[in-house]
Amino acid sequence: MFKHLFGPVPSRRLGMSLGVDLIPLKTCSLDCVYCEIGKTTDLTVKRREYVDIKDIIAELTAYFEQNPDPDYITFAGSGEPTLNVNIKKIINFTKSIKPNIPIAVLTNGTLFDDKNVRDSILQADLVLPSLDAATDKTFKKINRPHKEIKIENYIKGLIDFRQEFRSRIHLEVFILPGYNDHEEELLQIRKAIRRICPDEVHLNTLDRPGILPNLQRASSEDLERIRAFWGLNNVEIIASAKQRENITSYRNDIDSAILETLARRPCTLDDLMMILGLHASEINKYLGTLEESEKIETVRLARGVFYQTKK
C-alpha cells in the first residue's frame, strides 16, 4: 500500500489518473466552505518539504514496476500541492522515468504571485487552477484564504503564469448559490477570465457535502445561465458524478466495498479512509456516483457528515 500515491482515480477530464499527494491531510492556503475533504486544519502559505522526497520517488518507482501506465499523473490530494517546495524536483523525476505520460497539477493558484512557485510547475503538461471569486468580499466568504493572500495578487499571479506556461491551462470556477452567482461577481469573474486567458474554463458545483451546513449545488440550468451570461466560447460545464460510471477506470470493487461498509454502519469520510485504506480524493469520486445513483445518502451529525445506505 502506498502512502503518497492514490488511485488510479476515474476522472472524466483526465481518464485514469494516478494521484500524487505531496501535502499532509487538510493543509492548504484556503479553507473553502465547499471543500469535500473537510475543514483546513493547517491554513498556511509557508512552503516546505512536508513529506520526504525520497519516499515519493521510492513509491513512484515501485508503482511503475508493478502497474500499467495511467492516462495522467496528477499532483493533487489532501491540500495545496505547490506548498511542497520539492514539487519541481518530483515533477522532473516523474518526467525522467515516464516521459510519455502527461502530468497534471490541480492547484488553487493562490501562490502564483511567487515566481518560484510558477517556475516549479512549468514542466507540467496541464495545470488546473481555480478561481471562484474576483472581489475581496466574495473571495473571503467562499474561499476563506490565509490572511496574506490578496485577491488582486491572486489574479495577477494567474495572469503571469499564463504568460510563462506553454502548455494547457484549464481554469475551474466553482459556483455556489448565494456566494458567487450574483451578477456583480459574475461580471468581475468574467473580466478576470479574459485577463488570464485560460485554454478552457470549467464550471463546477457542489458534488459532496461541504464544510458548512445547508450549502446548495447549482442546477444545470443555473450553470447554463452563467455560461450564456459570460458569452465566452471556451466554457465547459463539468458533467455529473453519475457519468463517471462510464469511464473505463471506474472500479466496481471499490464501489462495492463502500456499499458493504455503509450497510453495516454510517461512516464519515475519515472513517471510510481508515476502514478501506484509500485516499480521501479516491473515495470521494465513488461517493459522488453512489449518491447520485441514490444508493447512499448523507446526514450531518455532531461529528460531521455521515454517509449511509439509502433508506
DAFENBEL-V721635 format. One record per pair of residues at least 12 apart in sequence whose ideal C-beta (glycine too) atoms are under 6 Angstrom apart, sorted by sequence separation. I is the first residue (numbers start at 1). J is the second residue. If there is no record, write none. Layout:
I|J  I|J
This chain:
7|19  26|38  28|40  31|43  91|103  139|151  205|217  6|19  205|218  296|309  297|310  26|40  223|237  261|275  296|310  5|20  26|41  27|42  136|151  295|310  29|45  105|121  294|310  4|21  105|124  257|276  109|129  203|223  73|94  103|124  103|125  104|126  105|127  106|128  107|129  108|130  102|125  82|107  23|50  171|198  73|101  80|108  258|286  82|111  169|198  72|102  73|103  74|104  75|105  76|106  169|199  170|200  171|201  172|202  173|203  174|204  175|205  168|199  255|286  69|101  72|104  88|120  91|123  170|202  172|204  254|286  53|86  87|120  201|234  50|84  56|90  142|176  162|196  200|234  201|235  202|236  203|237  204|238  207|241  262|296  82|117  162|197  47|83  49|85  57|93  159|195  200|236  202|238  268|304  48|85  49|86  142|179  155|192  159|196  47|85  141|179  142|180  158|196  268|306  110|149  177|216  113|153  131|171  190|230  266|306  267|307  177|218  125|167  126|168  127|169  128|170  129|171  130|172  131|173  132|174  138|180  266|308  118|161  175|218  110|154  113|157  245|289  112|157  244|289  262|307  112|158  118|164  262|308  263|309  133|180  138|185  241|288  242|289  262|309  132|180  241|289  109|158  112|161  242|292  28|79  29|80  241|292  4|56  18|70  27|79  28|80  240|292  25|78  135|188  5|59  16|70  134|188  4|59  16|71  17|72  18|73  19|74  20|75  23|78  134|189  15|71  21|77  23|79  2|59  17|74  19|76  21|78  5|63  14|72  19|77  134|192  22|81  23|83  8|70  22|84  208|284  30|108  29|110  207|288  213|300  209|298  14|104  209|305  45|146  43|146  45|148  33|142  32|143  30|143  31|144  30|145  29|146  34|176  34|206  36|208  39|211  34|210  35|211  33|210  33|211  33|212  77|281  12|239  16|249  10|244  10|247  10|249  10|250  8|249  37|280  36|284  19|281  6|279  9|282  7|282  10|285  1|277  6|282  9|285
